[in-house]
């Protein structure tokens, strides 16, 4: 058995962990773990890429989350899990946005307490961005799972701070150095392999540090990400919003989001400029509202 460690995460604003679990169950690259309540996932935690299993639970009506982990819960790990679940941001502004925008109010009523669920790391998101180019999400998800099973480290996590839940061995997506040194990746063609391994070397050098990217102005962060092989504007926005966790970025080049906005606002002929103006009304949580529109049942 592996010793476990525990901490509390305080949540500001509405939050329902069950909504995050529901989203991950329907999202191809997501994996909410085997628990009936809460989330459990295994990943290589930066900056030293320690294979770590994390379990997060929330009592009904509570404004706090309980975090248990197979590794010591350092401030870095605690901040990382908060980023993944988007509880590192005060969500109180969401009610103010809903009060002035009936579409946002409807989204919140449909999925109360849902916030963006991020990739476990920007490194993993960058790999996903390359794997999913010119293929379906389901095919890319299968490739990502094969890479994880072949190269990823495993964590035996059967005992959770005295609460025995049965043996659980979680596999983590491999750290950058493992991928950079691999002779090949299962099912990945030579072009994508070259791009992913170049990204791996950059990530190993710190180029995909979530905190550093979050501290940059949006334009600078996007420019930085687009210096990576195979990462264009669409992928850079994906990494910044869905991995770094930047809360107030509007991905104006994302067709699926723009089409979802046209449907939600009943503006089938709205151009990109008009939609950007609508999104300006979502500040300071434009990333969050964009996520809610994409995650809405009508957008699936």
VOPAGU-2260 file (C-alpha; in pm, 1 decimal, decimal comma):
REM VOPAGU-2260
SITE   aa  ch    i         X         Y         Z
SITE  UNK   A    0       0,0       0,0       0,0
SITE  UNK   A    1     107,3     357,6     -68,3
SITE  UNK   A    2      86,2     618,4     205,9
SITE  UNK   A    3    -166,3     889,7     130,3
SITE  UNK   A    4    -179,0    1257,6     207,0
SITE  UNK   A    5    -470,8    1496,0     247,6
SITE  UNK   A    6    -557,2    1864,2     215,7
SITE  UNK   A    7    -860,1    2089,8     170,8
SITE  UNK   A    8    -933,6    2313,5    -126,6
SITE  UNK   A    9   -1157,3    2612,5     -58,2
SITE  UNK   A   10   -1402,1    2699,3    -336,4
SITE  UNK   A   11   -1524,3    3053,4    -398,2
SITE  UNK   A   12   -1854,8    3067,3    -585,7
SITE  UNK   A   13   -2078,1    2782,9    -697,4
SITE  UNK   A   14   -1914,9    2448,8    -762,7
SITE  UNK   A   15   -2041,7    2094,0    -799,0
SITE  UNK   A   16   -1782,6    1818,7    -841,8
SITE  UNK   A   17   -2052,6    1586,4    -977,1
SITE  UNK   A   18   -2084,4    1812,7   -1281,3
SITE  UNK   A   19   -1711,2    1779,8   -1347,7
SITE  UNK   A   20   -1741,2    1401,3   -1325,0
SITE  UNK   A   21   -2037,2    1401,2   -1567,0
SITE  UNK   A   22   -1838,3    1610,5   -1813,7
SITE  UNK   A   23   -1533,2    1382,5   -1798,0
SITE  UNK   A   24   -1747,6    1072,6   -1850,8
SITE  UNK   A   25   -1874,8    1218,6   -2179,4
SITE  UNK   A   26   -1543,6    1369,9   -2298,3
SITE  UNK   A   27   -1324,4    1127,5   -2497,5
SITE  UNK   A   28    -987,3    1217,6   -2342,6
SITE  UNK   A   29   -1139,1    1244,6   -1994,5
SITE  UNK   A   30   -1122,9     979,7   -1721,9
SITE  UNK   A   31   -1307,9    1044,9   -1394,0
SITE  UNK   A   32   -1169,8     727,7   -1232,8
SITE  UNK   A   33   -1347,3     429,0   -1079,1
SITE  UNK   A   34   -1507,7     605,3    -781,7
SITE  UNK   A   35   -1883,6     632,3    -744,0
SITE  UNK   A   36   -1839,4     969,1    -573,3
SITE  UNK   A   37   -1574,0    1220,1    -666,3
SITE  UNK   A   38   -1286,5    1205,5    -912,2
SITE  UNK   A   39    -974,5     993,8    -914,2
SITE  UNK   A   40    -698,0    1035,0   -1166,8
SITE  UNK   A   41    -332,0     953,5   -1210,5
SITE  UNK   A   42     -87,1    1188,0   -1378,3
SITE  UNK   A   43     276,1    1290,4   -1380,5
SITE  UNK   A   44     278,8    1600,3   -1164,1
SITE  UNK   A   45     512,5    1878,1   -1277,4
SITE  UNK   A   46     768,5    2015,1   -1225,5
SITE  UNK   A   47     948,9    1689,4   -1145,9
SITE  UNK   A   48     685,4    1467,5   -1313,7
SITE  UNK   A   49     623,1    1249,8   -1008,9
SITE  UNK   A   50     358,6     983,3   -1089,7
SITE  UNK   A   51      71,2    1074,8    -858,3
SITE  UNK   A   52    -281,3     952,1    -801,9
SITE  UNK   A   53    -527,7    1211,0    -676,2
SITE  UNK   A   54    -872,8    1161,9    -530,1
SITE  UNK   A   55   -1105,4    1462,3    -489,5
SITE  UNK   A   56   -1440,0    1450,2    -309,2
SITE  UNK   A   57   -1701,7    1703,0    -206,1
SITE  UNK   A   58   -1973,4    1672,2      52,7
SITE  UNK   A   59   -2311,0    1791,2     -69,6
SITE  UNK   A   60   -2347,2    2163,9     -18,9
SITE  UNK   A   61   -1988,4    2207,6      94,7
SITE  UNK   A   62   -1774,5    2499,1     -18,6
SITE  UNK   A   63   -1458,7    2288,7      13,9
SITE  UNK   A   64   -1307,0    1989,7    -161,8
SITE  UNK   A   65   -1111,7    1712,7       6,7
SITE  UNK   A   66    -793,0    1621,7    -175,3
SITE  UNK   A   67    -613,3    1292,4    -107,8
SITE  UNK   A   68    -300,1    1194,4    -296,4
SITE  UNK   A   69     -42,3     919,6    -322,1
SITE  UNK   A   70     234,2    1181,7    -290,9
SITE  UNK   A   71     280,2    1459,3     -33,5
SITE  UNK   A   72      31,9    1739,6     -95,1
SITE  UNK   A   73     279,5    2021,6    -146,9
SITE  UNK   A   74     160,1    2374,4    -228,3
SITE  UNK   A   75     253,8    2302,2    -590,3
SITE  UNK   A   76      38,1    1988,8    -605,4
SITE  UNK   A   77    -251,4    2161,4    -430,0
SITE  UNK   A   78    -233,9    2453,0    -675,6
SITE  UNK   A   79    -212,1    2208,0    -965,0
SITE  UNK   A   80    -531,1    2024,9    -865,8
SITE  UNK   A   81    -706,5    2358,1    -809,0
SITE  UNK   A   82    -606,9    2458,7   -1162,6
SITE  UNK   A   83    -731,3    2130,4   -1308,7
SITE  UNK   A   84   -1073,1    2178,0   -1147,8
SITE  UNK   A   85   -1085,0    2557,5   -1200,9
SITE  UNK   A   86   -1133,1    2620,7    -829,9
SITE  UNK   A   87    -831,0    2851,0    -820,8
SITE  UNK   A   88   -1056,3    3129,4    -951,8
SITE  UNK   A   89   -1332,2    3313,5    -767,1
SITE  UNK   A   90   -1647,0    3207,0    -952,0
SITE  UNK   A   91   -1874,0    3465,9    -789,7
SITE  UNK   A   92   -1863,0    3680,3   -1103,9
SITE  UNK   A   93   -2057,9    3407,9   -1285,8
SITE  UNK   A   94   -2380,8    3519,5   -1116,7
SITE  UNK   A   95   -2320,2    3880,1   -1224,9
SITE  UNK   A   96   -2269,1    3769,6   -1585,9
SITE  UNK   A   97   -2586,3    3558,6   -1574,0
SITE  UNK   A   98   -2783,7    3854,8   -1440,3
SITE  UNK   A   99   -2705,4    4055,7   -1753,9
SITE  UNK   A  100   -2711,1    3771,3   -2008,1
SITE  UNK   A  101   -3012,0    3533,4   -2018,5
SITE  UNK   A  102   -2822,0    3281,0   -2233,4
SITE  UNK   A  103   -2556,4    3246,7   -1965,8
SITE  UNK   A  104   -2829,8    3218,5   -1701,7
SITE  UNK   A  105   -2978,4    2925,1   -1894,7
SITE  UNK   A  106   -2638,7    2755,9   -1922,8
SITE  UNK   A  107   -2589,3    2781,6   -1547,0
SITE  UNK   A  108   -2935,2    2640,9   -1475,2
SITE  UNK   A  109   -2866,7    2349,6   -1712,3
SITE  UNK   A  110   -2536,4    2256,5   -1547,8
SITE  UNK   A  111   -2529,0    2423,8   -1205,1
SITE  UNK   A  112   -2184,0    2433,6   -1053,5
SITE  UNK   A  113   -1999,5    2322,2   -1368,7
SITE  UNK   A  114   -1661,7    2483,3   -1430,0
SITE  UNK   A  115   -1397,9    2403,8   -1693,5
SITE  UNK   A  116   -1216,5    2076,6   -1630,6
SITE  UNK   A  117    -858,6    2112,3   -1748,1
SITE  UNK   A  118    -607,6    1864,3   -1883,3
SITE  UNK   A  119    -384,0    1730,9   -1610,6
SITE  UNK   A  120     -93,1    1934,6   -1754,3
SITE  UNK   A  121     -19,4    2170,6   -2045,4
SITE  UNK   A  122     227,9    1905,8   -2167,3
SITE  UNK   A  123     -50,6    1649,3   -2196,8
SITE  UNK   A  124    -278,2    1903,9   -2366,0
SITE  UNK   A  125     -11,2    1987,7   -2623,5
SITE  UNK   A  126      24,6    1617,9   -2707,6
SITE  UNK   A  127    -352,7    1588,4   -2737,9
SITE  UNK   A  128    -356,7    1889,6   -2970,2
SITE  UNK   A  129    -113,5    1718,1   -3208,3
SITE  UNK   A  130    -274,9    1373,0   -3181,6
SITE  UNK   A  131    -621,4    1512,9   -3259,6
SITE  UNK   A  132    -517,9    1707,2   -3569,7
SITE  UNK   A  133    -688,4    1577,1   -3887,5
SITE  UNK   A  134    -858,7    1293,4   -3698,9
SITE  UNK   A  135   -1158,0    1238,6   -3472,8
SITE  UNK   A  136   -1152,3    1290,3   -3098,7
SITE  UNK   A  137   -1230,7     923,1   -3046,2
SITE  UNK   A  138    -936,5     808,2   -3258,8
SITE  UNK   A  139    -704,6    1056,1   -3086,9
SITE  UNK   A  140    -831,6     939,9   -2747,2
SITE  UNK   A  141    -754,2     577,5   -2835,6
SITE  UNK   A  142    -399,8     675,4   -2941,7
SITE  UNK   A  143    -347,7     868,4   -2618,9
SITE  UNK   A  144    -464,5     569,2   -2414,6
SITE  UNK   A  145    -229,7     334,9   -2602,1
SITE  UNK   A  146      65,1     566,1   -2535,1
SITE  UNK   A  147     -31,5     579,7   -2168,8
SITE  UNK   A  148     -58,4     202,4   -2137,5
SITE  UNK   A  149     270,6     139,1   -2317,8
SITE  UNK   A  150     493,2     410,7   -2173,0
SITE  UNK   A  151     313,0     559,4   -1874,6
SITE  UNK   A  152     415,3     491,6   -1514,1
SITE  UNK   A  153     167,9     327,6   -1277,1
SITE  UNK   A  154      71,1     411,7    -921,8
SITE  UNK   A  155     -67,9     150,0    -683,5
SITE  UNK   A  156    -320,3     340,2    -475,3
SITE  UNK   A  157    -541,5     108,0    -273,0
SITE  UNK   A  158    -568,1     283,6      61,2
SITE  UNK   A  159    -691,6     640,9      90,9
SITE  UNK   A  160    -606,1     787,6     431,9
SITE  UNK   A  161    -764,0     492,4     610,1
SITE  UNK   A  162   -1063,1     457,3     376,1
SITE  UNK   A  163   -1006,4     133,7     188,1
SITE  UNK   A  164   -1167,1     145,8    -156,0
SITE  UNK   A  165   -1006,4    -159,2    -316,0
SITE  UNK   A  166    -688,9    -192,5    -513,4
SITE  UNK   A  167    -643,5      72,6    -780,1
SITE  UNK   A  168    -347,0      94,9   -1014,4
SITE  UNK   A  169    -364,3     409,7   -1222,0
SITE  UNK   A  170    -158,7     468,5   -1536,1
SITE  UNK   A  171     -30,9     818,5   -1605,5
SITE  UNK   A  172      40,3     977,0   -1941,8
SITE  UNK   A  173     420,5     953,4   -1970,8
SITE  UNK   A  174     643,3    1246,0   -1875,3
SITE  UNK   A  175     814,3    1448,5   -2148,9
SITE  UNK   A  176    1156,1    1282,3   -2125,0
SITE  UNK   A  177    1007,9     934,7   -2167,6
SITE  UNK   A  178     830,2    1042,4   -2485,3
SITE  UNK   A  179    1130,1    1233,8   -2617,4
SITE  UNK   A  180    1349,2     923,5   -2584,7
SITE  UNK   A  181    1096,9     674,0   -2726,3
SITE  UNK   A  182    1181,4     509,2   -3058,1
SITE  UNK   A  183     816,6     537,0   -3161,1
SITE  UNK   A  184     465,1     597,2   -3029,6
SITE  UNK   A  185     192,8     340,3   -3106,3
SITE  UNK   A  186     -20,8     446,5   -3401,4
SITE  UNK   A  187     149,3     785,6   -3437,4
SITE  UNK   A  188     278,8     872,9   -3784,0
SITE  UNK   A  189     633,6    1010,4   -3834,4
SITE  UNK   A  190     523,3    1373,6   -3875,7
SITE  UNK   A  191     322,1    1379,6   -3553,7
SITE  UNK   A  192     594,2    1183,3   -3374,5
SITE  UNK   A  193     854,9    1442,8   -3467,2
SITE  UNK   A  194     628,9    1725,6   -3346,2
SITE  UNK   A  195     537,2    1554,0   -3019,2
SITE  UNK   A  196     899,1    1472,1   -2938,7
SITE  UNK   A  197    1003,3    1832,3   -3006,8
SITE  UNK   A  198     725,1    1947,4   -2771,7
SITE  UNK   A  199     845,4    1692,0   -2516,1
SITE  UNK   A  200    1196,2    1839,2   -2519,0
SITE  UNK   A  201    1053,3    2189,4   -2481,2
SITE  UNK   A  202     828,7    2077,9   -2194,1
SITE  UNK   A  203    1123,5    1911,6   -2022,0
SITE  UNK   A  204    1301,6    2247,7   -2042,1
SITE  UNK   A  205    1005,7    2423,1   -1874,3
SITE  UNK   A  206     840,2    2576,2   -2181,2
SITE  UNK   A  207     495,3    2448,0   -2075,4
SITE  UNK   A  208     495,3    2553,4   -1711,7
SITE  UNK   A  209     134,4    2633,3   -1620,6
SITE  UNK   A  210     211,8    2904,5   -1365,8
SITE  UNK   A  211     453,1    3085,4   -1597,5
SITE  UNK   A  212     207,0    3075,9   -1886,9
SITE  UNK   A  213     -75,6    3193,7   -1662,1
SITE  UNK   A  214     132,4    3493,0   -1553,4
SITE  UNK   A  215     190,4    3607,9   -1913,4
SITE  UNK   A  216     -42,3    3848,9   -2094,2
SITE  UNK   A  217    -277,1    3648,6   -2316,3
SITE  UNK   A  218    -119,4    3753,4   -2644,9
SITE  UNK   A  219     231,4    3676,5   -2522,3
SITE  UNK   A  220     126,5    3334,0   -2393,4
SITE  UNK   A  221     -40,3    3246,9   -2723,9
SITE  UNK   A  222     266,0    3360,3   -2920,4
SITE  UNK   A  223     488,9    3154,1   -2692,9
SITE  UNK   A  224     279,7    2841,6   -2742,0
SITE  UNK   A  225     273,1    2884,3   -3119,4
SITE  UNK   A  226     650,7    2857,4   -3126,2
SITE  UNK   A  227     604,8    2484,4   -3054,7
SITE  UNK   A  228     595,8    2253,4   -3360,2
SITE  UNK   A  229     243,1    2175,9   -3475,3
SITE  UNK   A  230      79,9    2430,4   -3243,3
SITE  UNK   A  231    -123,3    2689,8   -3431,8
SITE  UNK   A  232    -381,4    2942,8   -3303,3
SITE  UNK   A  233    -651,1    2680,6   -3235,1
SITE  UNK   A  234    -417,4    2451,8   -3040,2
SITE  UNK   A  235    -258,1    2742,0   -2853,4
SITE  UNK   A  236    -601,1    2853,8   -2731,0
SITE  UNK   A  237    -680,4    2496,2   -2629,9
SITE  UNK   A  238    -365,1    2471,9   -2417,5
SITE  UNK   A  239    -405,6    2816,5   -2261,4
SITE  UNK   A  240    -773,7    2771,2   -2172,8
SITE  UNK   A  241    -810,2    2398,0   -2111,6
SITE  UNK   A  242    -471,9    2324,1   -1953,5
SITE  UNK   A  243    -320,1    2643,8   -1818,9
SITE  UNK   A  244    -666,3    2738,7   -1692,8
SITE  UNK   A  245    -667,6    3104,2   -1800,7
SITE  UNK   A  246   -1021,7    3213,8   -1706,8
SITE  UNK   A  247   -1078,6    3509,5   -1937,6
SITE  UNK   A  248    -976,8    3420,7   -2293,5
SITE  UNK   A  249   -1217,3    3412,5   -2588,2
SITE  UNK   A  250   -1105,8    3167,4   -2862,4
SITE  UNK   A  251   -1247,5    3366,2   -3151,5
SITE  UNK   A  252   -1103,8    3126,1   -3411,5
SITE  UNK   A  253   -1286,7    2816,5   -3285,6
SITE  UNK   A  254   -1566,9    2724,8   -3531,3
SITE  UNK   A  255   -1747,9    2489,6   -3292,0
SITE  UNK   A  256   -1775,9    2761,0   -3027,6
SITE  UNK   A  257   -1888,9    3026,5   -3275,6
SITE  UNK   A  258   -2154,5    2796,9   -3418,3
SITE  UNK   A  259   -2267,3    2713,4   -3066,5
SITE  UNK   A  260   -2302,3    3083,9   -2990,5
SITE  UNK   A  261   -2507,3    3141,3   -3304,9
SITE  UNK   A  262   -2743,7    2865,5   -3196,3
SITE  UNK   A  263   -2760,4    2971,2   -2830,9
SITE  UNK   A  264   -2823,9    3338,4   -2910,6
SITE  UNK   A  265   -3047,3    3259,3   -3209,6
SITE  UNK   A  266   -2828,2    3464,8   -3442,1
SITE  UNK   A  267   -2762,3    3230,0   -3735,2
SITE  UNK   A  268   -2610,6    3504,8   -3948,4
SITE  UNK   A  269   -2393,1    3669,2   -3683,0
SITE  UNK   A  270   -2037,5    3732,0   -3800,8
SITE  UNK   A  271   -1725,4    3675,1   -3593,0
SITE  UNK   A  272   -1704,3    4041,6   -3491,3
SITE  UNK   A  273   -2058,0    4041,7   -3356,0
SITE  UNK   A  274   -1993,8    3723,5   -3161,0
SITE  UNK   A  275   -1675,0    3870,7   -3015,1
SITE  UNK   A  276   -1877,0    4168,6   -2894,3
SITE  UNK   A  277   -2123,6    3933,0   -2724,1
SITE  UNK   A  278   -1834,4    3752,5   -2558,5
SITE  UNK   A  279   -1699,3    4082,7   -2424,3
SITE  UNK   A  280   -2005,1    4084,2   -2198,5
SITE  UNK   A  281   -1874,1    3764,2   -2035,4
SITE  UNK   A  282   -1568,1    3928,1   -1879,5
SITE  UNK   A  283   -1393,2    3833,3   -1651,2
SITE  UNK   A  284   -1483,7    3467,0   -1725,2
SITE  UNK   A  285   -1490,8    3443,9   -2104,0
SITE  UNK   A  286   -1308,1    3108,2   -2100,9
SITE  UNK   A  287   -1565,6    2965,4   -1863,5
SITE  UNK   A  288   -1869,2    3073,6   -2065,2
SITE  UNK   A  289   -1705,6    2945,3   -2383,9
SITE  UNK   A  290   -1658,9    2609,7   -2209,3
SITE  UNK   A  291   -2023,0    2602,2   -2093,3
SITE  UNK   A  292   -2146,0    2667,1   -2447,4
SITE  UNK   A  293   -1933,2    2384,9   -2588,1
SITE  UNK   A  294   -2033,0    2151,6   -2305,3
SITE  UNK   A  295   -2407,1    2220,8   -2337,0
SITE  UNK   A  296   -2616,1    1918,7   -2447,7
SITE  UNK   A  297   -2729,2    2104,5   -2761,8
SITE  UNK   A  298   -2365,1    2143,4   -2868,2
SITE  UNK   A  299   -2277,6    1772,5   -2843,0
